[in-house]
Amino acid sequence: MTEGEFDPRMLEALICPMTHQTLIYDAARQELISRAAGLAYPIRGGIPVMLEDEARRLD
């Protein structure tokens, strides 16, 4: 793993801040998906941005 890359092992410790449900890692889009909230949280520089205002709404 290189610097600035997301470590999927972090998923064990991360939950959706809105629903407190588990997240799904989308490596292609560099997002953490919360199906329960209908949001995709971005990962920037290997760091998840777990803010609702920064999340993308899922269709």
GROMACS elastic network, one bead per residue, 0.5 to 0.9 nm:
[ bonds ]
;  ai    aj funct       b0    kb
    1     4     6  0.86799   500
    1     5     6  0.64699   500
    1     6     6  0.82715   500
    1     7     6  0.76628   500
    2     5     6  0.56467   500
    2     6     6  0.88358   500
    3     6     6  0.86434   500
    3    45     6  0.81417   500
    3    46     6  0.76696   500
    4    44     6  0.79206   500
    4    47     6  0.74547   500
    5    43     6  0.89287   500
    5    44     6  0.86692   500
    5    45     6  0.63408   500
    5    47     6  0.79178   500
    6     9     6  0.87543   500
    6    10     6  0.80523   500
    6    27     6  0.87010   500
    6    30     6  0.81584   500
    6    43     6  0.73160   500
    6    44     6  0.85612   500
    6    45     6  0.76112   500
    6    47     6  0.64156   500
    6    48     6  0.78733   500
    7    10     6  0.57993   500
    7    11     6  0.81699   500
    7    46     6  0.73834   500
    7    47     6  0.89760   500
    8    11     6  0.56925   500
    8    12     6  0.82333   500
    8    25     6  0.71746   500
    9    12     6  0.59575   500
    9    13     6  0.80426   500
   10    13     6  0.55170   500
   10    14     6  0.63291   500
   11    14     6  0.50228   500
   11    15     6  0.75493   500
   11    22     6  0.77791   500
   11    23     6  0.68394   500
   11    24     6  0.78025   500
   11    25     6  0.76488   500
   11    32     6  0.88005   500
   12    15     6  0.82738   500
   12    22     6  0.83930   500
   14    17     6  0.87123   500
   14    20     6  0.89059   500
   14    21     6  0.89364   500
   14    22     6  0.71223   500
   14    23     6  0.72103   500
   15    18     6  0.86379   500
   15    19     6  0.79801   500
   15    20     6  0.52846   500
   15    21     6  0.54483   500
   15    23     6  0.59575   500
   15    34     6  0.84831   500
   16    19     6  0.55383   500
   16    21     6  0.54448   500
   16    22     6  0.63577   500
   16    23     6  0.64466   500
   16    32     6  0.88543   500
   16    33     6  0.85432   500
   16    34     6  0.62788   500
   16    36     6  0.86482   500
   16    37     6  0.78662   500
   16    41     6  0.89036   500
   16    50     6  0.75249   500
   17    20     6  0.55850   500
   17    21     6  0.81606   500
   17    50     6  0.69354   500
   17    51     6  0.78008   500
   17    52     6  0.81866   500
   18    21     6  0.82269   500
   18    36     6  0.89716   500
   18    37     6  0.68808   500
   18    52     6  0.79347   500
   19    22     6  0.86862   500
   19    34     6  0.83023   500
   19    36     6  0.67116   500
   19    37     6  0.63636   500
   21    34     6  0.73333   500
   21    35     6  0.87187   500
   21    36     6  0.71055   500
   21    37     6  0.87455   500
   22    33     6  0.87526   500
   22    34     6  0.70804   500
   22    35     6  0.88944   500
   22    36     6  0.88865   500
   23    32     6  0.58678   500
   23    33     6  0.53672   500
   23    34     6  0.51591   500
   23    35     6  0.77223   500
   24    31     6  0.82615   500
   24    32     6  0.54656   500
   24    34     6  0.66932   500
   24    35     6  0.82435   500
   25    28     6  0.89939   500
   25    29     6  0.89437   500
   25    30     6  0.74864   500
   25    31     6  0.61451   500
   25    33     6  0.63139   500
   26    29     6  0.56589   500
   26    30     6  0.56602   500
   26    31     6  0.52384   500
   26    32     6  0.60684   500
   26    33     6  0.70165   500
   27    31     6  0.68311   500
   27    32     6  0.85869   500
   28    31     6  0.80555   500
   29    32     6  0.88458   500
   29    42     6  0.82344   500
   29    43     6  0.86847   500
   30    41     6  0.86460   500
   30    42     6  0.62569   500
   30    43     6  0.53484   500
   30    44     6  0.77571   500
   30    46     6  0.85628   500
   30    48     6  0.89069   500
   31    40     6  0.58003   500
   31    41     6  0.53088   500
   31    43     6  0.53725   500
   31    44     6  0.88303   500
   31    48     6  0.76952   500
   32    39     6  0.83632   500
   32    40     6  0.54845   500
   32    41     6  0.50115   500
   32    42     6  0.64502   500
   32    43     6  0.72549   500
   32    48     6  0.74611   500
   32    50     6  0.87728   500
   33    36     6  0.89175   500
   33    37     6  0.87181   500
   33    38     6  0.77232   500
   33    39     6  0.60513   500
   33    41     6  0.63233   500
   33    42     6  0.88371   500
   33    58     6  0.86754   500
   34    37     6  0.54427   500
   34    38     6  0.58020   500
   34    39     6  0.53145   500
   34    40     6  0.61235   500
   34    41     6  0.78702   500
   35    39     6  0.66697   500
   35    40     6  0.82968   500
   35    58     6  0.82116   500
   36    39     6  0.79875   500
   37    40     6  0.87323   500
   37    57     6  0.87243   500
   37    58     6  0.88807   500
   38    56     6  0.85393   500
   38    57     6  0.59753   500
   38    58     6  0.51889   500
   38    59     6  0.78303   500
   39    52     6  0.79392   500
   39    55     6  0.59112   500
   39    56     6  0.55541   500
   39    58     6  0.54278   500
   40    54     6  0.88873   500
   40    55     6  0.53302   500
   40    56     6  0.50169   500
   40    57     6  0.63699   500
   40    58     6  0.66638   500
   41    48     6  0.68814   500
   41    49     6  0.60554   500
   41    50     6  0.58985   500
   41    51     6  0.72928   500
   41    52     6  0.76806   500
   41    54     6  0.68568   500
   41    56     6  0.64854   500
   42    47     6  0.84211   500
   42    48     6  0.59846   500
   42    49     6  0.56209   500
   42    50     6  0.76537   500
   42    54     6  0.72690   500
   42    55     6  0.63866   500
   42    56     6  0.77722   500
   43    46     6  0.57896   500
   43    47     6  0.52692   500
   43    49     6  0.58992   500
   43    50     6  0.87337   500
   44    47     6  0.52571   500
   44    48     6  0.63506   500
   44    49     6  0.70775   500
   45    48     6  0.83748   500
   49    52     6  0.87904   500
   49    54     6  0.70308   500
   49    55     6  0.79215   500
   50    53     6  0.88645   500
   50    54     6  0.75333   500
   50    55     6  0.75175   500
   51    54     6  0.53522   500
   51    55     6  0.63972   500
   52    55     6  0.51177   500
   52    56     6  0.82978   500
   53    56     6  0.83366   500
